């Protein structure tokens, strides 16, 4: 198992959708929200993902396809 720290930036149309929950369930990942700032206009979440490398990669691809921008924190790139 590996851990990655990321920042997800959400557009306004996704702030009410359970994106992080679905990421956890669909890709068998453990998530830990470290910081967040969400409003109806959009927002960001600093997140730790823990799981198998392949599952993390697939999960990141999935959230990106939904419209979430993903940035890796230093020392945490795939």
Order of alpha helices (4+ residues) and beta strands (2+ residues): beta-alpha-beta-beta-alpha-beta
